[in-house]
């Protein structure tokens, strides 16, 4: 299938056919991430992509969902992406959903009109890694954008009519900045008001640059209960409308899901039930040290 290196996709794209139209990540500087460190970023040529589509069709002609990889495939020129989308729908008669990762810088480079065009040609959903809403933390992890730029990127996707799924990283500010991380992240997420919001717990790869901060004592990893308190603070400060919230990734200590704001009090009650009774037996074991 012409894959280069390890392939990553959002949890919700587990059943999708994954087509790699870019290799690696253009930004590739986030201190917590090692997913694309072994790759040199490049955009595949349209001829290469045509070959990929042809081979994929031979193996999976009935594919209904396709995810375009790698880390920021939205960086591809809009005209080329439109050609790719048209080709996909021509070759997969049952196709009804196409998803893509969109880095904030890549989104900001495109106009709302361009994003609308992509939607018109069959792109359905963009996945945006917000990570944190704190200017301090975004700078510390080398995300490369400010909270204001992150909001602008998210709002641009929302204005286009595309579905938007945002992820944030629980524990990214460590113990010292946990509350700031939760509150500021809630502010950014609320300003974007995405269709989907997912909280993933910080997992540390031994080769990640952020490991240096941990070893020097600059970043203290949150305990499972501290992660849960951070999620509670985040949810308390969220002001979204009709947002599907999930913290049920394998990294999360307590699987949580709700539609906000409708189920906000129910979600907070579920968290409080564990915190107030110190029900650590209901939590998944710590996993970050094993990576």
C-alpha positions in Angstrom: 0.0 0.0 0.0 3.0 2.3 -0.4 3.2 3.1 3.3 6.4 4.8 4.6 7.1 4.2 8.2 4.6 3.8 11.0 1.1 5.0 10.3 -1.1 6.8 12.9 -4.8 7.7 12.8 -7.4 9.0 15.2 -9.1 6.4 17.4 -12.4 7.0 15.6 -10.9 6.0 12.3 -10.1 2.5 13.4 -12.4 1.0 10.7 -11.2 3.3 7.9 -9.0 2.6 4.9 -5.8 4.7 5.5 -4.2 6.3 2.5 -0.9 8.0 3.1 -0.7 11.1 0.9 2.0 12.9 2.9 4.9 11.5 4.8 5.5 12.7 8.4 4.6 16.0 9.9 5.6 19.4 8.5 5.9 21.0 12.0 7.3 17.9 13.8 8.6 19.9 16.8 6.1 19.1 19.6 8.1 17.9 22.6 5.6 15.3 23.7 5.3 13.6 20.3 7.6 11.1 18.6 5.2 9.7 16.0 7.0 11.2 13.0 10.5 11.8 14.3 11.9 9.0 12.0 10.4 10.5 8.9 11.4 13.4 6.7 8.4 15.4 5.7 7.3 15.3 2.1 4.1 15.6 0.1 3.6 12.7 -2.3 3.1 13.5 -6.0 -0.3 13.2 -7.5 1.0 10.3 -9.6 2.0 8.5 -6.5 -1.4 9.1 -4.9 -3.1 7.8 -8.1 -1.1 4.6 -7.7 -2.0 4.3 -4.0 -5.7 4.7 -4.9 -5.5 2.2 -7.7 -3.9 -0.4 -5.4 -6.3 0.3 -2.5 -9.3 -0.1 -4.9 -7.9 -3.5 -5.9 -7.8 -4.7 -2.3 -10.7 -2.8 -0.7 -13.2 -1.8 -3.4 -16.1 -1.6 -0.9 -14.4 0.9 1.5 -16.9 3.2 3.0 -14.5 5.3 5.1 -11.1 6.6 4.2 -8.6 8.5 6.3 -5.9 10.6 4.6 -2.5 10.4 6.5 0.1 11.4 7.7 0.2 14.0 10.4 -1.0 17.1 8.5 -2.2 15.9 5.1 -4.3 19.1 5.0 -1.1 20.9 4.0 -1.5 19.6 0.5 -2.5 22.2 -2.0 -6.3 22.6 -2.1 -6.5 22.0 -5.9 -4.6 18.7 -5.5 -6.8 17.7 -2.5 -9.9 18.3 -4.6 -8.5 16.0 -7.4 -7.7 13.4 -4.8 -11.2 13.5 -3.2 -12.8 13.3 -6.7 -10.7 10.3 -7.5 -11.6 8.6 -4.3 -15.3 8.9 -4.8 -14.9 7.8 -8.5 -13.1 4.6 -7.4 -14.9 3.7 -4.2 -18.7 3.6 -5.0 -19.7 3.0 -1.3 -17.5 5.8 0.1 -19.4 8.1 2.5 -16.7 9.6 4.7 -13.2 11.0 4.3 -11.2 12.3 7.3 -7.9 14.2 7.6 -5.5 15.5 10.2 -5.3 19.3 10.1 -2.5 21.1 11.9 -3.4 24.6 13.1 -0.8 26.2 10.7 -2.2 24.2 7.8 -5.7 25.3 8.5 -4.7 28.9 8.9 -3.0 28.8 5.5 -6.3 27.9 3.8 -9.3 30.2 3.4 -12.8 29.3 4.6 -13.8 29.2 0.9 -11.1 26.6 0.3 -12.3 24.5 3.2 -15.9 24.8 1.9 -14.7 23.6 -1.5 -13.1 20.5 0.1 -16.4 19.8 1.9 -18.3 20.1 -1.4 -15.9 17.5 -2.9 -16.5 15.0 -0.1 -14.2 15.8 2.8 -16.2 15.2 6.0 -14.1 15.8 9.1 -10.9 17.5 10.2 -9.0 16.4 13.3 -7.2 19.2 15.1 -4.8 18.7 18.0 -5.4 21.6 20.3 -3.4 20.0 23.2 -3.7 23.0 25.5 -5.2 26.4 25.7 -2.5 27.8 27.8 0.0 30.1 26.1 2.7 29.1 28.6 2.2 25.4 27.9 1.8 25.7 24.1 5.1 27.5 24.1 6.8 25.0 26.4 5.8 22.0 24.2 6.8 23.9 21.0 3.3 23.7 19.4 4.2 26.6 17.2 0.9 28.6 17.6 -0.7 30.8 20.2 -4.1 30.1 21.8 -5.5 32.9 19.6 -4.2 31.2 16.5 -5.6 27.9 17.6 -9.0 29.4 18.1 -8.8 31.0 14.7 -7.9 27.7 13.1 -10.8 25.9 14.8 -13.3 28.5 14.1 -12.3 28.5 10.4 -13.1 24.8 10.1 -16.4 25.3 11.9 -17.3 28.2 9.6 -16.7 25.9 6.6 -19.4 23.4 7.6 -16.8 20.6 7.9 -17.1 18.4 11.1 -14.3 19.3 13.6 -12.9 16.9 16.2 -10.4 18.5 18.7 -8.1 16.7 21.0 -6.6 18.0 24.2 -3.9 16.3 26.4 -4.7 15.8 30.0 -1.7 16.4 32.2 0.4 18.3 29.7 1.0 21.1 32.1 2.1 18.8 34.9 1.2 19.3 38.5 2.4 23.0 38.7 0.1 24.2 35.9 -2.7 21.6 36.0 -5.5 24.1 36.9 -4.2 26.7 34.4 -4.1 24.0 31.7 -7.6 22.9 32.4 -9.2 26.4 32.5 -7.3 27.9 29.6 -8.0 24.8 27.5 -11.7 25.0 28.3 -11.6 28.6 27.1 -10.1 27.7 23.8 -12.3 24.7 23.3 -15.4 26.8 24.1 -14.4 29.6 21.7 -14.0 27.0 18.9 -17.1 25.0 20.0 -16.2 21.9 18.0 -18.5 19.0 17.2 -16.3 16.6 19.0 -13.8 17.1 21.9 -11.5 14.3 23.1 -9.2 14.3 26.1 -6.2 12.0 25.9 -3.9 11.5 28.9 -0.3 12.4 28.4 1.8 9.3 27.6 5.5 9.7 27.6 7.7 7.9 25.1 11.3 7.6 26.4 12.6 9.3 23.3 10.3 12.3 23.6 12.0 15.7 24.2 9.6 16.3 27.1 11.3 13.5 29.0 14.2 15.9 29.7 11.8 18.2 31.5 10.5 15.3 33.6 14.0 14.1 34.5 15.1 17.6 35.5 12.0 17.9 37.7 10.5 20.7 35.7 7.4 18.7 34.8 5.8 16.4 37.4 3.4 13.8 36.0 -0.1 13.8 37.4 -1.4 10.8 39.3 -4.5 9.1 38.0 -6.7 11.0 40.5 -5.0 14.3 39.7 -5.8 13.6 36.0 -9.4 13.1 36.9 -9.5 16.4 38.9 -8.0 18.1 35.8 -10.8 16.7 33.6 -13.4 17.8 36.1 -12.0 21.4 36.0 -11.9 21.3 32.2 -15.6 20.1 32.0 -16.7 22.7 34.6 -15.4 25.5 32.5 -16.5 24.3 29.1 -19.2 26.3 27.4 -20.0 24.4 24.3 -23.2 23.6 22.4 -24.1 20.1 21.3 -20.5 18.8 21.6 -19.7 15.1 21.9 -17.1 14.8 24.7 -14.9 11.7 25.0 -12.2 10.6 27.5 -12.4 6.9 26.7 -9.1 6.4 24.9 -6.8 3.6 26.1 -4.6 6.3 27.8 -7.5 7.5 30.0 -7.7 6.2 33.6 -11.5 6.4 33.7 -13.5 6.0 30.5 -15.9 9.0 30.2 -18.4 10.1 27.6 -21.1 12.6 27.4 -22.9 15.1 25.1 -22.4 18.6 26.4 -23.9 20.6 27.8 -26.9 18.3 28.1 -25.1 15.7 30.2 -22.6 18.0 31.9 -24.0 17.5 35.4 -24.2 13.7 35.0 -20.6 13.6 33.8 -19.4 15.8 36.7 -21.3 13.5 39.1 -19.6 10.5 37.7 -16.2 12.0 38.2 -17.1 13.2 41.7 -18.3 9.7 42.6 -14.7 8.4 42.1 -12.9 11.4 43.6 -15.0 11.7 46.7 -14.9 8.0 47.5 -11.3 7.7 46.4 -12.3 4.7 44.3 -8.9 4.1 42.7 -10.0 0.5 42.0 -12.2 1.8 39.2 -9.3 3.4 37.5 -7.1 1.8 34.9 -3.5 1.3 35.9 -0.8 3.8 35.2 0.8 3.1 31.8 3.1 6.0 30.9 6.3 4.5 32.4 6.0 1.4 30.3 6.4 3.3 27.0 
